[in-house]
Amino acid sequence: MKIDKRGAEHINSAVVGELTHGDLHSLNNLLQGIIGLSELLNCNPDIPADARTDSMNILEMAQNASNLIKGTRQASRFEDAESETRVVEVTPDVEVPKPKSRSDVNILIVEDDPLVLKVVAGMLRAVGYSAITAQDGLEALEKYKENPDKVSLVLSDLAMPRMNGLQLTEELLADNPKMKIIIMSGYLQEEPETDPDEFGLAAWLEKPMTAARLTAIIQPLVGV
């Protein structure tokens, strides 16, 4: 019998890492739903003070859970640093013509999880942007082609049925090389280190995210 002398801490870390690897996307989507719904409730001026406090506590717990997942994944990485790298979330640094207001900015959101789609659209609308929604890449492509001049920016999930985010990016950039596209995903901690420019992307965005972080990524791209 071969004895692993690396200790219980390493074994527990490896087991947790293995479990979270397969479910990371689902876990981050669930946390995105909780964070998004909590923030949307907090935007409602009519909710009672005690309910607002409860909502803020839920938001804080969800953010703590997200940080715990990130910390666990970092702790359970393989020792081979050369084969284990990470996508770095990129905040864009570009100059763009400034629209009159955020309501003039139409963001096409592409996400196969209905709850995440709902909360991300709600978060964007809550800070003033206009949102168009699609549940996969093919539906997004159809909506884009209906009125291509109307879409200011595309915010797409990475892993989706029928057509994933990078396939959608390829199709959109073939039609409009200047289209601004952000890929969001709960998988980014597991992806190889990649420059967004390699795919023509404006940025990567790791889920779950708050409305403030989402806005910080989008605002420099659309100018408002």
SULZIPE-V13503 format. One record per residue. N is the residue number from 0. PHI is phi in whole degrees, 0 to 359 (* if undefined). OMEGA is omega in radians with two decimals (none if undefined). D_CENTER is the distance of its C-alpha to the mean C-alpha in Angstrom with 1 decimal. Layout:
n=N phi=PHI omega=OMEGA d_center=D_CENTER
n=N phi=PHI omega=OMEGA d_center=D_CENTER
This chain:
n=0 phi=* omega=3.13 d_center=44.7
n=1 phi=273 omega=-3.11 d_center=42.2
n=2 phi=259 omega=3.08 d_center=41.2
n=3 phi=275 omega=-3.06 d_center=37.8
n=4 phi=271 omega=-3.08 d_center=38.9
n=5 phi=280 omega=3.00 d_center=35.5
n=6 phi=98 omega=-3.09 d_center=35.6
n=7 phi=296 omega=-3.10 d_center=33.8
n=8 phi=299 omega=3.12 d_center=31.0
n=9 phi=295 omega=-3.12 d_center=30.0
n=10 phi=297 omega=3.12 d_center=30.4
n=11 phi=299 omega=3.12 d_center=28.4
n=12 phi=298 omega=-3.14 d_center=25.6
n=13 phi=295 omega=3.13 d_center=25.7
n=14 phi=295 omega=3.11 d_center=25.8
n=15 phi=299 omega=3.12 d_center=22.9
n=16 phi=300 omega=-3.14 d_center=21.0
n=17 phi=295 omega=-3.13 d_center=22.1
n=18 phi=294 omega=-3.08 d_center=21.1
n=19 phi=285 omega=-3.14 d_center=17.6
n=20 phi=300 omega=-3.09 d_center=17.1
n=21 phi=289 omega=-3.04 d_center=17.6
n=22 phi=254 omega=-3.03 d_center=15.8
n=23 phi=301 omega=-3.12 d_center=12.8
n=24 phi=298 omega=-3.14 d_center=10.3
n=25 phi=295 omega=3.13 d_center=12.3
n=26 phi=298 omega=-3.12 d_center=12.6
n=27 phi=291 omega=3.05 d_center=9.0
n=28 phi=294 omega=3.09 d_center=8.8
n=29 phi=298 omega=3.12 d_center=12.0
n=30 phi=294 omega=3.09 d_center=11.1
n=31 phi=297 omega=3.09 d_center=8.3
n=32 phi=297 omega=-3.14 d_center=11.3
n=33 phi=295 omega=3.14 d_center=13.7
n=34 phi=297 omega=-3.10 d_center=12.2
n=35 phi=296 omega=3.14 d_center=11.6
n=36 phi=295 omega=3.10 d_center=15.1
n=37 phi=297 omega=-3.14 d_center=16.6
n=38 phi=293 omega=3.11 d_center=15.6
n=39 phi=294 omega=3.06 d_center=16.9
n=40 phi=298 omega=-3.13 d_center=20.0
n=41 phi=293 omega=3.11 d_center=20.6
n=42 phi=281 omega=-3.10 d_center=20.6
n=43 phi=278 omega=-3.09 d_center=23.5
n=44 phi=289 omega=-3.03 d_center=26.7
n=45 phi=266 omega=-3.11 d_center=28.8
n=46 phi=284 omega=-3.14 d_center=27.6
n=47 phi=298 omega=-3.08 d_center=30.2
n=48 phi=300 omega=-3.12 d_center=29.9
n=49 phi=292 omega=3.10 d_center=29.9
n=50 phi=292 omega=3.09 d_center=27.1
n=51 phi=295 omega=3.10 d_center=25.0
n=52 phi=297 omega=3.10 d_center=25.9
n=53 phi=299 omega=-3.14 d_center=24.8
n=54 phi=296 omega=3.10 d_center=21.5
n=55 phi=295 omega=3.10 d_center=21.0
n=56 phi=294 omega=3.09 d_center=22.1
n=57 phi=298 omega=3.12 d_center=19.6
n=58 phi=300 omega=-3.14 d_center=16.7
n=59 phi=296 omega=3.13 d_center=18.2
n=60 phi=294 omega=3.12 d_center=18.7
n=61 phi=295 omega=3.10 d_center=15.1
n=62 phi=293 omega=3.07 d_center=14.1
n=63 phi=295 omega=3.11 d_center=17.0
n=64 phi=297 omega=3.11 d_center=16.0
n=65 phi=298 omega=3.12 d_center=12.6
n=66 phi=295 omega=3.12 d_center=14.8
n=67 phi=295 omega=3.11 d_center=17.3
n=68 phi=298 omega=-3.14 d_center=15.2
n=69 phi=298 omega=3.14 d_center=14.2
n=70 phi=295 omega=3.12 d_center=17.9
n=71 phi=295 omega=3.14 d_center=19.2
n=72 phi=295 omega=3.13 d_center=17.4
n=73 phi=295 omega=-3.10 d_center=18.7
n=74 phi=288 omega=-3.03 d_center=22.1
n=75 phi=257 omega=-3.14 d_center=22.4
n=76 phi=288 omega=3.07 d_center=21.9
n=77 phi=292 omega=-3.11 d_center=24.9
n=78 phi=290 omega=-3.10 d_center=27.5
n=79 phi=283 omega=-3.05 d_center=27.4
n=80 phi=294 omega=-3.09 d_center=25.3
n=81 phi=292 omega=-3.12 d_center=25.9
n=82 phi=259 omega=-3.07 d_center=24.2
n=83 phi=231 omega=3.12 d_center=21.2
n=84 phi=233 omega=-2.99 d_center=18.9
n=85 phi=222 omega=2.98 d_center=15.3
n=86 phi=293 omega=3.10 d_center=12.7
n=87 phi=263 omega=3.10 d_center=12.7
n=88 phi=298 omega=-3.03 d_center=9.9
n=89 phi=247 omega=2.98 d_center=11.9
n=90 phi=266 omega=-3.03 d_center=12.8
n=91 phi=293 omega=3.09 d_center=14.8
n=92 phi=231 omega=-3.06 d_center=18.5
n=93 phi=225 omega=3.05 d_center=20.1
n=94 phi=251 omega=-3.12 d_center=22.7
n=95 phi=226 omega=3.06 d_center=22.4
n=96 phi=300 omega=-3.08 d_center=24.8
n=97 phi=274 omega=3.07 d_center=24.2
n=98 phi=288 omega=-3.10 d_center=24.2
n=99 phi=295 omega=-3.14 d_center=26.4
n=100 phi=205 omega=3.13 d_center=23.8
n=101 phi=296 omega=-3.14 d_center=20.2
n=102 phi=295 omega=3.08 d_center=21.5
n=103 phi=279 omega=-3.11 d_center=22.5
n=104 phi=265 omega=3.13 d_center=18.9
n=105 phi=259 omega=-3.11 d_center=17.7
n=106 phi=254 omega=3.09 d_center=14.0
n=107 phi=273 omega=-3.11 d_center=13.6
n=108 phi=259 omega=-3.08 d_center=10.6
n=109 phi=237 omega=-3.04 d_center=10.6
n=110 phi=202 omega=-3.08 d_center=9.6
n=111 phi=276 omega=3.08 d_center=12.3
n=112 phi=275 omega=-3.04 d_center=11.9
n=113 phi=301 omega=-3.13 d_center=14.0
n=114 phi=292 omega=3.12 d_center=13.2
n=115 phi=297 omega=3.11 d_center=9.4
n=116 phi=302 omega=-3.12 d_center=10.6
n=117 phi=296 omega=-3.04 d_center=13.2
n=118 phi=287 omega=3.12 d_center=11.6
n=119 phi=294 omega=3.07 d_center=9.0
n=120 phi=298 omega=3.11 d_center=12.1
n=121 phi=296 omega=3.12 d_center=14.2
n=122 phi=297 omega=-3.14 d_center=12.4
n=123 phi=292 omega=3.12 d_center=12.7
n=124 phi=293 omega=-3.13 d_center=16.2
n=125 phi=295 omega=3.11 d_center=17.1
n=126 phi=263 omega=2.95 d_center=16.8
n=127 phi=109 omega=-3.13 d_center=18.8
n=128 phi=280 omega=3.00 d_center=16.8
n=129 phi=266 omega=-3.05 d_center=17.8
n=130 phi=233 omega=2.99 d_center=15.5
n=131 phi=243 omega=-3.03 d_center=16.3
n=132 phi=242 omega=3.06 d_center=14.7
n=133 phi=213 omega=-3.03 d_center=15.0
n=134 phi=262 omega=3.00 d_center=14.5
n=135 phi=196 omega=-3.06 d_center=14.7
n=136 phi=297 omega=-3.13 d_center=15.4
n=137 phi=294 omega=3.10 d_center=19.1
n=138 phi=296 omega=3.11 d_center=18.8
n=139 phi=297 omega=3.13 d_center=16.6
n=140 phi=297 omega=3.11 d_center=19.3
n=141 phi=297 omega=-3.13 d_center=22.0
n=142 phi=293 omega=3.09 d_center=20.6
n=143 phi=296 omega=-3.08 d_center=20.2
n=144 phi=291 omega=3.09 d_center=23.8
n=145 phi=297 omega=-3.13 d_center=25.2
n=146 phi=202 omega=-3.02 d_center=24.7
n=147 phi=298 omega=-3.12 d_center=23.1
n=148 phi=288 omega=-3.09 d_center=24.3
n=149 phi=279 omega=-3.06 d_center=22.4
n=150 phi=275 omega=-3.14 d_center=18.8
n=151 phi=272 omega=-3.05 d_center=17.9
n=152 phi=200 omega=3.10 d_center=14.3
n=153 phi=244 omega=3.08 d_center=12.0
n=154 phi=243 omega=-2.99 d_center=8.3
n=155 phi=237 omega=2.96 d_center=8.0
n=156 phi=293 omega=3.13 d_center=6.7
n=157 phi=276 omega=-3.05 d_center=8.7
n=158 phi=262 omega=3.14 d_center=11.1
n=159 phi=215 omega=3.06 d_center=13.0
n=160 phi=287 omega=3.08 d_center=16.8
n=161 phi=69 omega=3.10 d_center=19.2
n=162 phi=211 omega=-3.09 d_center=17.1
n=163 phi=277 omega=-3.04 d_center=13.9
n=164 phi=296 omega=-3.13 d_center=11.5
n=165 phi=287 omega=3.05 d_center=13.9
n=166 phi=295 omega=3.08 d_center=16.9
n=167 phi=297 omega=3.11 d_center=15.8
n=168 phi=303 omega=-3.14 d_center=15.3
n=169 phi=300 omega=-3.13 d_center=18.8
n=170 phi=293 omega=-3.10 d_center=20.3
n=171 phi=293 omega=-3.12 d_center=19.0
n=172 phi=290 omega=3.05 d_center=20.1
n=173 phi=294 omega=3.12 d_center=23.4
n=174 phi=275 omega=-3.10 d_center=24.1
n=175 phi=218 omega=-3.09 d_center=22.8
n=176 phi=299 omega=-3.12 d_center=22.3
n=177 phi=266 omega=-3.13 d_center=21.3
n=178 phi=298 omega=3.12 d_center=18.3
n=179 phi=269 omega=-3.06 d_center=15.2
n=180 phi=231 omega=3.05 d_center=12.1
n=181 phi=246 omega=3.05 d_center=8.6
n=182 phi=259 omega=3.09 d_center=6.9
n=183 phi=245 omega=3.14 d_center=3.2
n=184 phi=194 omega=2.97 d_center=4.6
n=185 phi=278 omega=-3.13 d_center=6.6
n=186 phi=269 omega=-2.94 d_center=9.3
n=187 phi=302 omega=3.12 d_center=9.0
n=188 phi=295 omega=-3.08 d_center=11.7
n=189 phi=258 omega=-3.03 d_center=13.9
n=190 phi=278 omega=3.02 d_center=13.7
n=191 phi=297 omega=3.13 d_center=16.7
n=192 phi=296 omega=-3.02 d_center=16.6
n=193 phi=220 omega=3.02 d_center=16.0
n=194 phi=279 omega=3.13 d_center=16.5
n=195 phi=306 omega=-3.13 d_center=14.2
n=196 phi=299 omega=-3.13 d_center=17.6
n=197 phi=300 omega=3.13 d_center=18.7
n=198 phi=254 omega=-3.10 d_center=16.8
n=199 phi=78 omega=-3.10 d_center=17.3
n=200 phi=275 omega=3.02 d_center=13.7
n=201 phi=280 omega=-3.09 d_center=13.3
n=202 phi=191 omega=2.85 d_center=10.4
n=203 phi=263 omega=3.09 d_center=7.8
n=204 phi=219 omega=-3.08 d_center=4.6
n=205 phi=272 omega=3.03 d_center=4.5
n=206 phi=271 omega=0.00 d_center=3.8
n=207 phi=277 omega=3.13 d_center=6.0
n=208 phi=225 omega=3.06 d_center=6.4
n=209 phi=272 omega=3.09 d_center=9.6
n=210 phi=297 omega=-3.13 d_center=10.9
n=211 phi=295 omega=-3.13 d_center=12.6
n=212 phi=289 omega=3.09 d_center=10.0
n=213 phi=298 omega=3.14 d_center=8.2
n=214 phi=295 omega=-3.13 d_center=11.8
n=215 phi=297 omega=3.10 d_center=12.7
n=216 phi=282 omega=-3.02 d_center=10.6
n=217 phi=281 omega=-2.99 d_center=11.8
n=218 phi=305 omega=3.13 d_center=15.3
n=219 phi=295 omega=-3.12 d_center=16.8
n=220 phi=281 omega=-3.06 d_center=15.9
n=221 phi=252 omega=3.02 d_center=17.6
n=222 phi=88 omega=-3.14 d_center=20.2
n=223 phi=204 omega=none d_center=20.0
